[in-house]
Each structure stands twice: as structure tokens, then as C-alpha cells.
């Protein structure tokens, strides 16, 4: 009966039909990746033959088939009763002695002199295929010690082939129940209950962006992540710079980790765990060090390379030995096997936001909100309604497949609700905190996941549009680069799939207002703040930072690095901050550092701030963030642009101040551009060209200042016209001067997408690049290509399909 047991080290991917995908993958990693330093806990597996022998000896197959034949395949109204009856049949049967004997012999060989704690996991023989993950469909039991407890756990795993969710999963995916067998993996326990654990993806699970690794982690057992019970820590690692040996962690986010799942006192009991409140000091610190994050990321890359596809991994750190382990690895099933949904969703206007949380996917859905407390309330849900609940588990699967969208109080990007939403292709918002309290049952709501990483649930039915972007059919212009204008790092990975030549304008103001929201000078002079209310709020926001300035540098660098990673190695031109004084004053602590001006548009803004005593120390933090992104993280594709630089002398001052802060022009390839948005920039273009590496025309400000029109004034806004002869002359002069000086020149603005003739003028004048907002990019590219075809009839590009 040697067919009953297979040790992990003797199996591999070719044995999926014998031991299931999960166990085959464990054996594959032990056999082929241990030499690369990847630690996988040892163990053994029962085979599909053993399960079939168990069924045959107890004559269970005919009775199980009879039960499955009675299943209501229209509404699945009797699913729970059929599932319970099938499990009861299996649990009432006896496991043959020969199977028990071989399991216990293998357990003794694994344990040595004294019984050890093991994990007992189910692995279906059709499991973890590229088109079906089976993740979470069957049961696993942890911290099992002793012969009796082990055999009991194996028996329960056998019965879990007929959980309600597993039955429904096989029905949905076309698997014949009788042709799916169960293998049991028995694996040495990693004491993550005393340490930490988590989940990882070797791509971004939302966008499918392949150059990053996402890791999430919690204290204790990882079930809290899967069930969405807590908000985990989150890390993004950039693969290309990880290979280069750079500091490749581009994002770190501390989750609240309110609970820690650990084992109950009886180590021999089956599935005895307790979810305790996490200590306050542990909630405030990351579960992994930077070195551990990078180690797991390197392992993830090795596993991905070995399997030749993106991977979904589970990891754990033993709280006794302190060592990291990989517990599971399976092919990522969403982006690996399905054609990317190329629909781009946009809301028409905004409504009242009821709650917000982590956006899963990039879609929009409207429908009736249905608050459910448990899967037993499934009958209340009509197809297409939006589930509002606290959290979900695999028991919810049959219910979730009828939902038009999913909203949960808790959970993160790797929670069960998130995984199911991606598989079903429906939007989800997780970790709202209070959706079940704020949203009324039976009301119409709109779930929006198209606004970046933060998703919103809006009151009522909002209108939205969709356009189809087929990147395979879209071609870029051949003479003029089409670049993007980006503010939100949360959309960077998604937008990277658009046709583009890089980012011509990264506005850092969005990152400052959304990720930081504190005036940089209030962080520099935190101890001297007079506003006690603002000081208390800043202290709370930055509580994990003894050095308040470091908070600003890390948050700003993370936002910039995320966008730089999305478009790497293409250029990403970062404009240094261009808030007006009234805008800066709105940041926390800002009122103490900002003068009041009658006309902030023409006042203390842009370059004038950077060397001035009122802001110079704040500018040093911006420079430190850029330096970190370029030198420590390795994003040398980041360039810098100086806005609203009134005079050449002012430009020299800014460059000198930057150099004093360690950001020296041309060092490590750093290029510094200047915004051409004032008439003085055009009239003195040759002199500006002597000190800067290129120009970017800001057509909005240049038109405004050429015509003397405040475009925000209702009374004169009608006079604002980028096609006015004076404005066009300014732009033409700028293009000619830059060309004469041999410096690249681009333009950032809406006009080239709205006005084909305007785009044609720029192309005819030999502009190097035009940058567009994402919603105008495709139309802008079409205008450029049309202009190029007219100018260069012998060098046609393919038309853009909109």
C-alpha cells in the first residue's frame, strides 16, 4: 500500500493528479527551490488513491452520487441540506486501518522521538489549476499534535470535500463531483501564532501590473487576513530595482491589526483557536522589518521564475526561531488566465459619499444595498444586489456569486472578499469600518472603484460612462511623444497600461494633500507650533515618527516612487510644489506659516518659495524625498521641474538651493526642467536654456498671463482662449527658442486634446512632447497622429481606435 503516502520531497508539479495542487507545489519547492534558500516546512501527503480507497471500502460513491443528483441546480435551495448529508456520510464511515497505519508511520518519521505539532491541509486533485484556484474551498486544521488528533483532522478534511462552498464551486466550474479526490498534506507547524504571517502576490492584484510584489501581514495566524477580520500591514516592492540591490520597498502601510489569532491552550484539539485583542504597541508597528520584506520579495521572484507565471503565496514567521517560511504557492488565477478588462469607468459628477475604503478593481456598480449578517441570510439577496456585511469567509462563496458588488466593514486587499470580487469581476470596497451602520438596507447606492485606491459608496444611482481601450490596437505617434499628467499614485499601475511615452507632469500637490495633509514647515517647527489643536492632530497623524520631518519625506517619496515604478524606465517629470499661499494655508498647521495675499495666483508661489526663509526648510523636505526616490530607491527615470520661475537669476538661486540639499543638477543623471508659463520665460528663453535642461509649456498660465485674464473669474473667464493670436504667438516663440537652443520642449494642457488645430500647430512646430490628463490621452493621441499623417505622408502611423 505504498500508494497511500508520498513524502513532500518525492513529489512535484507532475503529481497534481496524485496529491493535488497544494501538496504538489510544496513538494516542487522543497525539491527545486530549497537550494536557493527558500524555506518550506517538510511533511507528507496522502494520495488520491487513499481517498478513493476510503470511499470504496465504505461504499460511499453511490450514496454521494445519489445525494448530488438531488441537488437543486436552479436555485440551490437545498445546497445546505445536501452538503450536510454528504459530510455526515463521510464522517460516519471508518478510515481503513491500512491508511491509518501508514499516516501514523509517516507522522512518526516526521516527528522523530516525540510527536510534533503539524498542520493538516486539504488539497483537491483538481486544485490550483490556472483556471480554478479552489482556494479556501476545503478545510485545514492547525497545531495538531498526537495520533488521535491527527487521524481526526484527516477524517474532517476528507469530509470537507463536500462543504457547501466546495460543492457550489465545482458546479460553477464544471468539475464532476465524482472525479475530484482529496489529498491531505501533513506539514510541520510554523509557530506563526507566536510570530506573524501573511499573503503575497507577485503582481499588483488590482491592475495586473507585473513589476511589483504585494505583501500583506498580521500578527499571529494568517486566517485573519483571509477572513478579512483585520486590516493588515501592506508592502509594495519593485522588482527591477530589487534586482539592482536598491531599497526597493516603494510603499509601506501600517494596518490596524486589531486582532491576533493564536492557538488555544489544548495543542491536541482540532481547530481550537482564539482571536485576542492585539496589544496597542503591536498595532502601531509593522510586522516585518525591511530586510524581511525584501527577503520575502526575493523568494517571491524566485518562485515566480520557477513556475513561469505570477504567483499567490502564503508566508509565515516562526515566533520561536524567528525564521521566515513559505507555506503555500499557487498560480495567481485572475490576471494569469483572463483577458484584461479594458473598460475604463468614469463617474459623471459626484454624489454624497456614505463610506469609503479600499477599492478592489476599477469598476462602478449601482444597485440595491442588501445588509447580510451571515450566509444563512442568502435568500434575502436578489441577483445583482450589493452585499453590505461585516466580513466574509469561504462559506459566503455561493452567496457572493449573485452579488453586483461587495462592501465590507473590515478586510484588506488580500482578504477573502477581495479575492472573490476579482474572480467574479465585480467591484468591492473593503475595510470601510462602518458600512453596515451607515448604509440603509434596501436603498439604492453606487459603488465606485474607478477613483484610485480609495473606493466610495455614494447615495443613490449615479451616472457613469465606460470606454473601451484596446492597448493592442493603439499606436503611439512617431514624431511627437504622448505623455501623461498624473497626480494620484493610486491610479498609476492601472494607467501604465495606456499607450504613453512616460509622465510629462507629476503634480506632487495631490500626494501632499491626500497622503500627508500637513504643512511641511509645521513638521520642521513642530515643537514651536502655537495652534494646540493643529499640533495635537499632527502629533496623532505622525505618532509613529519621532522625527516629524521623516514623515513628510517618506510619504512623499512613496507616492512619487509608485508613479516612477509604474512607468519605469520611461521619464517621470516631477514638478516641485506649486501651491498658492491660500492653498498651503489649508494644510494642517499652515496658517502659522503662510502670509495673506490679495492675489495668491501672482504671489508667493513656485520658485520664489524655494529659496525664501519662509519656506526654504520646507523645500528641503521635497528635495530629500526626490533624493531618496532617485538614489536610494534607484528611480533615475525621475526628473525635476521648477514651476513659476520668474527670472533667470531666480532659477540660479533655486538650483543652488537644491544642490545645497544634496540634489545637484546632472549628478547621477539628474535633469532639471523649467515650466514655461510666464511671458518672461518666453522672452528670455535663451538665457533660461543656459541653466535648465528643457522646457514644459504650461499653456493655462501662459495664456492667462499673456491676456491678463483670471480664468477663475466668472466676469472675464470668457476671454480666456488658448487659440488667441497672442497666446499662440507666445507658444510659437517658445518652441522656436527651445529648438534654437537645442533643448527639449513639451506642453502640458487640455487644449491639444480638445482642439485638433492646436495640436497640429504644436506638431508642425516640432514640439518634442505633449502631456495629457488620463481622460484626454486617447483623444489627444488621435489628434497628434492625424497631424503627423498630414505633415509626414510617407511615414504614416496606424490610426487610433477609440
BAROMAR-78638 format. One record per residue (C-alpha): residue in one letter; z negated, y negated, x negated. Coordinates in steps of 0.2 Angstrom, whole numbers, plus 5000, padded with zeros to 4 digits. Layout:
BEGIN
aZYX;...
This chain:
BEGIN
x500050005000;x500449884986;x501449784998;x499949715006;x499349594992;x500349484980;x499449384966;x500049204966;x500649224948;x501849354953;x502749264967;x503949114968;x505149024980;x506249184981;x504749264990;x504649145006;x505149295017;x503649395010;x502249265008;x502849115017;x503248945010;x501548885006;x501049034996;x502749044988;x502648864982;x500848894975;x501549044965;x503048944959;x501948804952;x500748924944;x502249014936;x503348874931;x502348704930;x500648764923;x501348744905;x501748554910;x499848534913;x499848544932;x498348624938;x498448734953;x496948844959;x497349034957;x497249154971;x498249294980;x499149314996;x499349445010;x501149485014;x502149485030;x502149675028;x500249675030;x500349565046;x501749675053;x500649825049;x499149755058;x500249715073;x501049895073;x499349985071;x498649895086;x500249905096;x500249715099;x502049675098;x502549725116;x501049645123;x501349475114;x503149485119;x502649505137;x501549355136;x502949245128;x504149305142;x502949225154;x502949055146;x503548915157;x504948845146;x505248695158;x503648605158;x502548715148;x501248705161;x500448875156;x500548845137;x498648835135;x498348995145;x499749095136;x499149035119;x497349085123;x497849255129;x498849295114;x497549235102;x496249345111;x497349495110;x497449475091;x495549445089;x495149595099;x496149705088;x495449785072;x496249745055;x496649915047;x495449975034;x496849985020;x497149795022;x495349755022;x495049865006;x496549784997;x495949605002;x494249634996;x494849714980;x495949564976;x494449444980;x493349544968;x494649524954;x494749344958;x492949314958;x492349414943;x490449454943;x489949364958;x490849314974;x491549134973;x492049014987;x493849024992;x495048935004;x495849045016;x497548965022;x498949025034;x500749025028;x502049075040;x503649165033;x504749035041;x503648895034;x504048735024;x505948755026;x506948595023;x507248585041;x505548635048;x503848595039;x502648695051;x501348585043;x499648595052;x500348725065;x499148865059;x497348875054;x496448855037;x494648895033;x493748825018;x492248865007;x492249045012;x491049155002;x490749345003;x491649495010;x491149475028;x491649295030;x493249315021;x493849455032;x493349355047;x494349205041;x495849315038;x495749385056;x495649205063;x497149155053;x498149295060;x497649235077;x498249055073;x500049115073;x499849085092;x498948915093;x499748815107;x500548695095;x501248835084;x502048915100;x502748745105;x503448715088;x504348875087;x505048845104;x505648675099;x506448735083;x507248885089;x506149015080;x505949185088;x504149215090;x504349405085;x505249355069;x503949245062;x502549335052;x500949265044;x500449275026;x498649225021;x498349135005;x496649154997;x496349024984;x494948974973;x494048824981;x494148654973;x492548564977;x493348404984;x491948394996;x490948334981;x492448234975;x493948164983;x495648224990;x497248164997;x499048175001;x500648114991;x502448084994;x503748074980;x504647944990;x504147805002;x503947895019;x504447755029;x506147695022;x506547845011;x506647744995;x506647864981;x505947774966;x504147764971;x502747884974;x501447854988;x499747924985;x498347914998;x496547974995;x494747985003;x493048044998;x492748225002;x493948345011;x495748285015;x495648335033;x495048155037;x496748095031;x497748225041;x496748195057;x496848005054;x494947995056;x494847865042;x495947735033;x496247805016;x496547714999;x498347694996;x499347684979;x501147654976;x501847704959;x503647654952;x504447804944;x505647714932;x504347614924;x503147764924;x504447854913;x504447704902;x502547714899;x502147544908;x500747504920;x501747574935;x500547554949;x501347424959;x500147424974;x498347474977;x497447454993;x495647504997;x495447595013;x493847585023;x493547775021;x492147765034;x491847955034;x491648085021;x491948265026;x490948395017;x490348575020;x488848625030;x487348705022;x487948885025;x489348925012;x489749085021;x490049015038;x491848995044;x492448815046;x490748735045;x490948555040;x490048395044;x490848215044;x489548095037;x489547905035;x490147855018;x488947765008;x489347575008;x489647564989;x490847704990;x491847625004;x492047474993;x492847564978;x494447664975;x494347854975;x495447864960;x495547774943;x497147704937;x497347844924;x497147974938;x498347894949;x499647894935;x499248074931;x499548124949;x501148024950;x501748114934;x501348284942;x502248224957;x503848184947;x503748354938;x503648444955;x505048344962;x506148384947;x505748564948;x506148584967;x507648464966;x507048364982;x505748244987;x504048324990;x502548315001;x500948364990;x499148384993;x497948354979;x496048354976;x494748314963;x493348434960;x491748344961;x490848464949;x492148474935;x493048304938;x494748384936;x496248354947;x497248494956;x498748514966;x498348614982;x500048624990;x501848564988;x503148575001;x504848485003;x504748315012;x505648355028;x506048185036;x507248095024;x507748255014;x508548335029;x509148205041;x510448065040;x509647895038;x509547805055;x510547645051;x510047545066;x509247385062;x508047325076;x507647135079;x506447065092;x507146915102;x505746795102;x503846855101;x502546885114;x500646895115;x500047015101;x498747135108;x498347235092;x499147265075;x499047405062;x500147505050;x501947515056;x502747685055;x504647675055;x505647525059;x506047535077;x505547455093;x505047535109;x504547475126;x503647575140;x502047605150;x500447625140;x499547785143;x497747795136;x497347985132;x495648045125;x496248225121;x497748335123;x496948415138;x497548255147;x499348285144;x499848295162;x499548115164;x500948075152;x502648045158;x504148065146;x504447905137;x502747835140;x501747765125;x500247865120;x498747755116;x497247855108;x495947855095;x496647985083;x497748145084;x497748315076;x498948455077;x498348505094;x499148355100;x500948405095;x501548465112;x501048305120;x501648185106;x503448255108;x503548175125;x503048005119;x504147855117;x502947785104;x501147815097;x499747695095;x498047745087;x496447665083;x496247755066;x497347835053;x498547785039;x500247815033;x499947995029;x498948045045;x499548175057;x500148045070;x501247955057;x502048125051;x502448175069;x503148005073;x504348015058;x504848185063;x505148135081;x506047975076;x504847865087;x503947705081;x502047725079;x500647595074;x499147675067;x497447605061;x497347465074;x495547485076;x495447445094;x497047485103;x496147595116;x494947445120;x496247305120;x497747395129;x497547425148;x498147595154;x499747585165;x500347415158;x502047385151;x501947355132;x503147335117;x502847425101;x503647335086;x503847415069;x505347305064;x504247165056;x503747245040;x502247345036;x501147275049;x501647335067;x501247235083;x500947295101;x501547155112;x501147125130;x502547155142;x504347215139;x505147105125;x506947105122;x507647165106;x509347195098;x510047335087;x511447335074;x512147475065;x512347465046;x513347595038;x513047575020;x514347705015;x515747595023;x515047425017;x515847355001;x515247204991;x516347054986;x517147074969;x517146894963;x515546824971;x513846914971;x513046934988;x511146924985;x509646914997;x508246795001;x506646895003;x504846845007;x503946995014;x503647145002;x503347255017;x505247255020;x505847265003;x506147455002;x507047455018;x508147305014;x508547384997;x509747495006;x510847345012;x512347305001;x511747174989;x511847114971;x509947084970;x508746944976;x509346764973;x507746694980;x506046774982;x504846654991;x503146684985;x502346574998;x502346725011;x501346834999;x500146694996;x499846665014;x499846845020;x499046945006;x497946804998;x497746665010;x496546574998;x497046414989;x497146454970;x496046304965;x494746374976;x494646534966;x494746444950;x493246324955;x492446444967;x490646404961;x490946224964;x491546234982;x490746114994;x491346195010;x490046335013;x490946405027;x492546425017;x491546485002;x490746625012;x492446685019;x493146685001;x491646774995;x491946915008;x493846925005;x493646944987;x491947044987;x492747174976;x493147054962;x491846974951;x493246864943;x493946774959;x495546724949;x495946904946;x496046924965;x497446804966;x498446874951;x498347054957;x498847014975;x500246904970;x500847024956;x500847174968;x501947084981;x503147024968;x503247194959;x503547284975;x505147174978;x505647194960;x505447384961;x506447394977;x507947304969;x507747364951;x508647344939;x509547204948;x508947024946;x507546964957;x507346774955;x505646714960;x505346534965;x503746474959;x502646404974;x503446264984;x502046224997;x501846045003;x500145975002;x499845995021;x500346175019;x499246205004;x497846125014;x497946265027;x497446395014;x495546435013;x494646305003;x496246205002;x495646045010;x494546004995;x495946004983;x497445934992;x497745744994;x498345675011;x500145615011;x501145515023;x502745615019;x502245785011;x504145835011;x504445704997;x502745704989;x501645814978;x502745974979;x503646094967;x503746054948;x502645894950;x501146004954;x501346124939;x500846014925;x499645894936;x497745904933;x497545934952;x498546104952;x498846154934;x497446284934;x498146354950;x499946364942;x499146464928;x498746604940;x500546604946;x501146624928;x499846754925;x500546854939;x502346844933;x501746884916;x500947044922;x502447094933;x503647074918;x502647134903;x501347254909;x502247324924;x503947324915;x504947224928;x506047124916;x507347104930;x506146964937;x506746794933;x505946624937;x506546474947;x505746304947;x505946204963;x506046014967;x506145964949;x506545784950;x506945734932;x507445824916;x505845764907;x504845844922;x505746004918;x505246004900;x503445974905;x503546124916;x504246244903;x502946184890;x501546224903;x502246394906;x502346434888;x500546374886;x500146504899;x501046644890;x502646634900;x503846574887;x505746554891;x506846684883;x505446784877;x505646964882;x507246904890;x506446784902;x507646664910;x507146504920;x508246434933;x508046264942;x508346234961;x509746104963;x509146024979;x508945844974;x510445724970;x509645694953;x509945874949;x511745854953;x511945684944;x511045744928;x511645924929;x512245924911;x510545874905;x509645994916;x510846134909;x510246094892;x508446154896;x508746284911;x509746444911;x510546424928;x510546334945;x510246384963;x510846254975;x509646234989;x510846175002;x509546125015;x508546005005;x510145944996;x510945895012;x509345815019;x509145705003;x510945665002;x511045605020;x509245535021;x508945645036;x507245735040;x507945895048;x506245925056;x506345755066;x506945785083;x507645605084;x508845625069;x509045815066;x510745805075;x511345705059;x510945855048;x512645935043;x512946035028;x514846015030;x514645825030;x515845755017;x514445685006;x513445845006;x515045945002;x515445824988;x513745844980;x513946034981;x515646024973;x515045914959;x513546034956;x514746184955;x515946094943;x514546034932;x513746204930;x515446284926;x515746154913;x514046184905;x514346374906;x512846404916;x512746524932;x512546434949;x512146514966;x511746444983;x510346494995;x510546445013;x511146485030;x512746395030;x513946525021;x513546655035;x513746535049;x515246435043;x516646535036;x517546375029;x515946335020;x515846505012;x517746485007;x517446324999;x516046394988;x517146544983;x518546434979;x517446334968;x516946484958;x515146504963;x514346644955;x513246704969;x512646664987;x511046724994;x510746765012;x509246795023;x509246985028;x509846945046;x511346845040;x511846955025;x513147065033;x514046915041;x513946825025;x514746965015;x516146965028;x516446785025;x516446795006;x517646945007;x518846855019;x518846705007;x519146814992;x520546905000;x521446735004;x521146674986;x521446844977;x522846934987;x523147054973;x521347104971;x520847144989;x519147224994;x518847335009;x518347245025;x516547245030;x516247345046;x514947255057;
